[in-house]
Amino acid sequence: TRVCVPPKVLISLHWWTTHNINKGCPLKEPHRITITTDASLFGWGAHFRSMTAQGRWSETGRSNDINLLELRAVYLALRSFLPHIRSQNILVLTDNVTTKA
């Protein structure tokens, strides 16, 4: 599929590439923290360094689509580890393609 990019966007992209990317300036800092998450229809879990967080879904929660549960697991993990990860660049590892997007 071809995408037609408007001229204004091309001008902005040119600025970004010449002033940042081509000069070796990353658009973001590399991540310093990695959190691993997973979910099932029964509950969720997360791992960060030597810490873990986990929980079970309510009866109502179990009726949600697995993609939503996986995304909720990421949210709950970030919330659980917040005091340790505040103001950090984080890489979240998940086995769910929809959540990665």
PyMOL commands that set and color helices and strands:
alter all, ss='L'
color gray80, all
select helices_A, chain A and resi 7-19+21-23+59-62+66-80+82-85+97-100
alter helices_A, ss='H'
color red, helices_A
select strands_A, chain A and resi 33-39+43-48+51-56+90-93
alter strands_A, ss='S'
color yellow, strands_A
deselect
rebuild
show_as cartoon
